[in-house]
C-alpha cells in the first residue's frame, strides 16, 4: 500500500524568528519513499539541515517577519503489517539539552 503524508503550517512572526522543524520522514523509512519529502518555505529563506541524536532530520530557518508558510508532502510504500511489539523493550532516559540562541547570532 502507499501512504501519503504531509504538513502545511503558517506562522505570523512579528520579527525574524529562529525556528527548527522536525517534520521529515525518519531515515529508517527513506528507502520507502516515492520521490522526496522536501520542506518548502514561503517566502524562501536559507535552510540548514542536520540530524539530531535520535537520527531525526531537522531543518533550521530564520523565519522572516510576517507570514511564513512551511509545507511538505511525501508518499511512502508500506506493507500494511502492524509494527512489531517488543514487550521487554527498555526505556532510556536522555539528558535534557537547553538550546539558547541570542538575537545577535540569529541574524
Secondary structure, 3 states (H helix, E strand, C coil): CEEEEEEEEEEEECCCEEEEECCCCCHHHHHHECCCCCCEEECCCCCEEEECCCCCEEEEEEECCEEEEEEEEEEEECCCCCCCCCCCCCCCCCCCCCCCCCHHHHC
